[in-house]
Amino acid sequence: MLSGILLQLFYGFLGSWTAYLISVLYVEYRSRKEKEGVSFKNHVIQWFEVLDGLLGPYWKAAGLAFNCTFLLFGTVIQLIACASNIYYINDRLDKRTWTYIFGACCATTVFIPSFHNYRIWSFLGLGMTTYTAWYLAIAALINGQVEGVTHTGPNKLVLYFTGATNILYTFGGHAVTVEIMHAMWKPAKFKYIYLLATLYVFTLTLPSASAMYWAYGDELLAHANAFSLLPKTAWRDAAVILMLIHQFITFGFACTPLYFVWEKVIGMHDTKSVCLRALARLPIVVPIWFLAIIFPFFGPINSAVGALLVSFTVYIIPALAHMLTYRSASARANAAEKPPFFLPSWTGMFVLNAFIVVWVFVVGFGLGGWASMVNFIRQINTFGLFAKCYQCPKPGAAIVAPGPSSLHH
């Protein structure tokens, strides 16, 4: 429990720091380009373009590969989560059938032009997540501990690092940072907003995760979806419905940068017709839909994506990119944004960035990658690909843990 709380705080602040680095690099790139007379009136700046402008084509290729793959699987996770959640309201259809239905619903995001159109949705999504997190915490405390509850915790290294990597993933959601900043009227203020958002997220994740683990303990190992443990009530159904809407919004958030990249590849990014752009975006939705049907393993996919993709996309690449962008004295002297007041030394920033690179590479990518892949392969061996109903209770039988699975809060 202590380790989980400390890791949440550690990765939360680490994520806020690398989001700050991305915002600094964005401002640097934009100010350099605007000095050259480049206009961004009809163009959305993306992370790979920032890397290209500051560090060259190889960095662009690395940023594009990691970011796009991460966002692709991020949208897959949202689709799996939709099917997993709705099943606990209506179990007459299996989870795979629900994935088909929600894939069709999420495909409508092709009609949403840019992040400007998500402003009110993001506020609504925040309210929905707040309700659900506090419902989980309060429901767990009211229902109390289940009979014979055990709290062995992660008694194997595979379980420990799978859980740790899930937390790394939780606070690594800023692959869409640049696109969101570009939609802001004052992009330089993003770093403060992100830190405040992280502090707020702690008030949602820590109470709900702690309360659920206190109440249900090791049962969470066999239930990747916490809703499956709570009794069916109107409060639970409301939480599930609100999370479904939130996940639809998150699907759009994660998919929109992929739409932009695809539009730029096929030369449709400047097209003003919403219908033409929607049609051009459809080839992005289909593979996401297909992957969600092949691998319906919600928790294990979280940790695998966290270890293999988030570690580079969100932590290692931004830290390395910042170090290399400001390696020369002239770049530091002409920096669009100076180091923060709490770390005014460039040397201090380099040391902190180097620590992040080494820590995340060894603990996140190395140990986390090993644990999450072992866990992922076990899920495939247990449930098979195209699983019709992942972790669904069999009629007249309780769920038995199929070997270690990830603890997903």
N, C-alpha and C positions, 0 to 999 in steps of 0.2 A: 504493500500500500504506500509506504513512505517513498520507495523507489519510483513508483508510478507518478506520484505527486511531484517529486523533484524533477523527474524527466519532463513532465508537462511544462513546468516553469522554465526549465533550461531550454527546451526546444522552442517554447513560446517566445522567449527573449532573443534566442538565436535567429528565429524566423523574422522577428521585427527588425533585427540588425541587417539581415540580408535584403529585406524589403527596402530598408533605408538605402543600402548600397545601389540597388536597382534604380531607385528614384533619383539618386545622385547622377548615375550614368545616363539616365534618360534626359535629365536637365542639361548635362554636359553636351550630349549629342545634339539635342535640339538647339541649344544656343550656338554651337559651332555651325550647324547647317543654316540657321537663320541669318548668321553673319555673312554667309555665302549667298544670301538672297533666296534660299529655298522656301517655298510656301507649303504649308501642310493643311490647306483649307479643305481639300477633298480627299486627304490621305490620312489613314490611321497608322501612326508609328507603332511598330512591333519590336519585341525584344531582339529578334535576330537582326533587325535593321540597325539597332543601337550597337550591337556587337560588331556588325560589319563596318559601320561608320567609325568606330573607335579603335577596333583591333584587326580588321581585315576579314577576308572571305573564309578562312578556316574556322574562325570563331563563329562566323555567321552559320556555317554548316553545322557545327556542334550545337549551337543554341537552337537552331531550327529542328534538328533531329530529336534532341532531348525534350524540348518544349512540346513539339507536336505529338510525340509518342505519349508523353505524360498526360496531355490534354485529351488525347484519344481514349486512354484507359480511365481517365477521370470521368469522362462522359459515360463510359461503359459501367463504371461503378454506380453512377447515379441511376442508370436504367435498371440495373440489378436491384438496387435499393428500393426503387418504386415497386417492382414486382414483389419483392420480399415483404414490404410493408402492407400493401393492399391485401395480400393473402390472409393477414390476420384480421381483416374485416370481412372478407368474403372468400372462404376456402372451398367454394364449389368449383372454382377453376384452379388448376395447379399454377405454380410460379412461372413455368415456361410460357403458358398461355397468356398470363398477365404481362410477361415481357414483350410478347408480340403486340399486345394492345397498347402498352405504354410506349413502345418504339414508334408506333404510328402517331401517338399524341405528341411525343417529343420532336418528331419530324417537322411539326409546325413552327419550330424556332427558326427555320430557314427564312421566314417572312419578317423577322425582327432585324432591322438594318444595322444598328450599332449599339454600343454600351450607353449612349445617351437615352435610349429607349428602355433601359433597365433601372433607371433611377428609383421610381416609386416601387418597383418590384423588389428591389434590394431591401428597402425599408420594411416592406411587408414580410419578406423572407426572414428578416431579423426577429420580428415579432413572433413568427411561427416557430422558429428555433427556440426562442426563449420559453414559450409555452411548453414545448415538448420536453426540453431539458428539465424544467422545474416539475413537470408532471412525473417524469421518471424518478426524480429525487423524492418527491412527496409521496408518490404511490409506493415506492420501495419502503419508505419509513413507516407509512400507515399499515401496509400489509405485514411488515415485520419479517424477521428471519424465517425462512422455510424450515420445516422439521429436518433435523439431521444435517444442517448446513455445514459445509467444510470449507476452510480457507487455506488450502495448501499453497496457493500462489503458483508462480512459475517454478516448478521443481526441476525443470530441465532447461538447459541453455537455449534449446530451440524455442521453447515457449517464452523465455525471458526476452530474447532478442526480437522475436516476432512481435511481442507487445510493444517493445521499445520502438520498433520501426513503424508500428501503427501510429504512435505518438508523433514520430518524425513526420509522417505523412499528414497528420491532422494540422500541424502548424506549418505546413509547406504548401499552402494553397495559393501562393502568389505567382503562379505562372502567367496569370492574366494582369499582373501589376501594371505593365506598360500601357496596355489597352485601356485600363480603367483610368490611369493618370491622364491619358490623352483626352478622355471624355470629361475631365475636370476643368473648371475655369481657372483654377490655380493649382497646377500639378505639383508645385514645390511643397504644398501643404500635405501631400499624401502621406509622408512618413509619420507625421504626428497622428493622423487619423488611423493609420495602421496600428500604431502602438496602443492607442486607446481601444481599438477594436480587439486587439489581443488580450488586453486586460479584462475587457468585457467577456471574451470567450472563456477565460478562466472561471468566471462566475457561473458559467453554464456547464462546462465539462467536469470540473472538480467535484461539485456537490452530487451531480447525477451519477457519475462513474463510481464515486465512493459509496453512495447509498445503495446502488444496485449490487455492487460487489459485497457489501456488508449483508444485504438481504439474501442474495442467491449464491454467493461464493463460487465454487467450482462448477456449478450448473451452467455458468456463462461459457464454459469451454465448449459445450455441445449446442449452444444457442448463439449463433453469430448475430442474430437480431434480438435485442433485449425485449422488444414488444411481446415476443412469444412466451416470455415468462410471467408477464403481468396478467391478472384476470381481465376478462372482456367486460368493459364498462363503457358508458357514454364518454367519459373523460379520455379513456384510451383511444376510442374511435376518433375523437376530435384530434388527439395528438397525431394519430396515423394520417388522417386527412391533411392536416396542416403540414406534416413532413412531406407528403406527396407533392403538394403545391410547391413547397420549398425546393424539393429535389428537381422538379420541372424547371424552376428558375435557375438552379445551379447547373443543370444540363445546358441551358442556353448560355450561361456565363462561360462555361468551359468550352462549348462548341463554337462560339462566335469567333475567337481568334483563329480556329481552324478554318472557318469559313473565309476569313480575311486572307489567310495564306493561300488557300485554294483559288480565290478570286484573283489574287496577284499573279499566280502561276498561269492561269488561263486568260489573263488580260481583261477581267470583268470588274475589277475593283472600283473603277471610276464610273461604271454604268449607273445611271440614275433610276432606271426602272426596277422597282422592288420585285416584281414578278419574274423578270429575267434573272435577277440575282438569286432569287429563291430556287429557280429551276437549276441554275448552275451549282448551287450548294448541295443538292440532293445526293450526289455521289459520296459526300462525307458522312451522311447519316446512315447509309446502308451498312457499311462495314462495322460501325459501332453497334448497331442492332444485332448483327450476326455474332459479334464477339460476346455480347451479353448473353446470348442463347447458348454459346459453346461453354463459357466459363462462368457459371452462376454463383461462384464462391466469393461472397461479399467481403468478409474479413480477410481471408488469405490474399485476395487481389489487392486490398488496401496495403498490406505489409509488403507484398512483392513490388508494387508500384513505388511505395515509399523508399525501399532500399535501392532499387535499380534505376529509378528515374528521378524521383524528388530529390534524392541526395545530391545529384549533379545539377539538375535544373534550378533548384531553389537555393542551395547552399554553396556548393563547390564552385560552379561557374561564375556566379556574381562576385564571390570573394576574390577569385583569381583575376577576373576581368577588372575589378577595381584596383588591385595591386599593379597590374600591367598598364592600365590607362594612366596612372599617376606615378609611374616608376621614374620619370625624368623630372629634373628640377623645374624645367620650363612649364611642364604640364601642371605641376603642383602650384606654381606661381600664378598661372592663368586659369586655375580651376574655377568653373562657374559656381561651385559651392565648396566652401572651406570645411575642414573637419568640425564635428559637433563640439559644443562647449564642454561636454563631460569627457571628451577625449581629444583635446586640441592638437595633439602631436601626430604628424603623419606617420612617424615610426610606430607609435602605439596602435594606429589603425592597421599598419602592415602586420604587426605581431598578432593582433586579434584575428585578422583575416587568415593568416597562416595557420593559426590554431583551429579555426573553423574547417579549413580544407583538410587538415590531417585528421581531426576528430571524426568528421562526417565520412571521410573516405574509409577509415579503419572500422569505426563502430557502426555507422549507418550503412554504407555500401558493402563492406567486407563481412562483418559478423551478421548484420541485418539481412544481407543478400543470401548468405548461407542458410540462415534460419527460415526465412520466408520461402525460399525455393524448396527446402525439405518439406515444409508444411503444405505448400501448394501441390507438390507431387503426391503427398499423402491424400489430399482431398480428391484428386483425380482418380487415384487408385481405389478410393473408397466409394465415391459417388459416380465416377465416369464422366466423360464429356457429354454435353447436351443433357445434363441431369434434369429430369422432369420436375422434381420438387425437392430442392436442396434443403436438408435439415427439417423436412416436414415430419410431423408425428405420424407414425403408422397407426392405422385403426387398431385400438385395443392394446397398444404397446407404447411404453415410454421411450423417449429418445435416448439412445446409448451413445456415449462419446466415441467417435470412430478414430481413436488415436488423437494425438494433440491437435487442436485447432486453435486459431488465434483468439485471444480475448479481445472482443471488439466492444468498446464502450459506446 
